[in-house]
Amino acid sequence: MKSHVLVDHDNVDSLQRSHGLAMFARRVHASLVSDNPQIDEIQIRLYGGWYDLQGLTQRGTQLAQEIASSFPLLFASNRRISCRVFCEIASALAVAPADLLLHTFRKRSGMRSRLTISPNVNCANPASCTLNAVAAWSMRQGICPQAGCMVTARDAFLFDEQKLVDTLLCCDILTFASGPSSSPVYVASDDDDLIPALLLGSKQGGRVRILKERTRVRQTAYAPLLSQYNVHEILL
C-alpha cells in the first residue's frame, strides 16, 4: 500500500536541527508501518519556499542534492524489500507536476505586523532594552519614533516571507485524500491553518493522520473536532 507524507518543512523540529532527511525518513517509516503494516511505499513531499526570483534558493538546492544522494531508501524484511521511501520537493500541485510554482520565497521590506512588549524579569539592562525601540517603530506604523526623522520601516527592516506554501499543502491533502485509491495521507505540521483541509480530506473519505514529534505534542482547541472527524495523531 502506498502512503503520502506531506511535510511542512519549517514546522518539523528534527529537520531544523539538521538531523538530515534520511534520519527523518527512517523515523517516518517506523511510525507509519507501526500504524499500518500494509504500507510498502512512502512518498514524502517537502513544502517550503524553495524558489526565489533567480530559481532554487540555497536551501532548496541543498535539499535537492540531499534527496538525490539519499533516496530512495529501501527497508528489508526476511531478505526481501518490504518498503521503499521516496522524497521530493513540493514545487507544484501533485496533480500538475510540470507546472512549477516559482517565487515562493520573498524578501519584503518593512515590519510584518504590530508588536506589543512583554517585559521579561531576566532582562540584563531594562533601562536601555531595545525592545522599547522596536515596539515604538511598530506602534507608529513603520514611522521612525525619533521626531523629525524621515526614515521608515520599509527603509530599515527586511523580513522573509513564504507564499503559496500552505495553500499548496492544503490542495495536495485534498487531492490525495479524495483519490480513487485508499492510500493514507500523513501530514507533518503544527500549523492550525491546515486543519480545515485535514477535516475536509477525512470528510471526503480519506484516511488522514497528523504526524507529531513527541517533543511537540500539545493539546489544541481543535482536538475534539479532529477526533470527531477521525483525524488522529501518530507520534514520530
HELIX and SHEET records of a PDB file:
HELIX    1   1 HIS A    9  ASN A   11  5                                   3    
HELIX    2   2 ASP A   13  GLN A   16  1                                   4    
HELIX    3   3 LEU A   21  ASP A   35  1                                  15    
HELIX    4   4 GLN A   58  SER A   70  1                                  13    
HELIX    5   5 PRO A  126  SER A  128  5                                   3    
HELIX    6   6 LEU A  131  MET A  139  1                                   9    
HELIX    7   7 ALA A  153  ALA A  156  1                                   4    
HELIX    8   8 VAL A  165  ALA A  177  1                                  13    
HELIX    9   9 ASP A  192  LEU A  194  5                                   3    
HELIX   10  10 ILE A  195  LYS A  203  1                                   9    
HELIX   11  11 ARG A  214  ARG A  216  5                                   3    
HELIX   12  12 ALA A  223  GLN A  228  1                                   6    
SHEET    1   A 7 LEU A  73  SER A  77  0                                        
SHEET    2   A 7 ARG A  80  ILE A  89 -1                                        
SHEET    3   A 7 GLU A  41  TYR A  47  1                                        
SHEET    4   A 7 LYS A   2  ASP A   8  1                                        
SHEET    5   A 7 VAL A 185  ALA A 188  1                                        
SHEET    6   A 7 VAL A 208  LYS A 212  1                                        
SHEET    7   A 7 HIS A 232  LEU A 235  1                                        
SHEET    1   B 2 TYR A  51  ASP A  52  0                                        
SHEET    2   B 2 GLY A  55  LEU A  56 -1                                        
SHEET    1   C 2 PHE A 105  SER A 109  0                                        
SHEET    2   C 2 LEU A 158  GLN A 162 -1                                        
END                                                                             
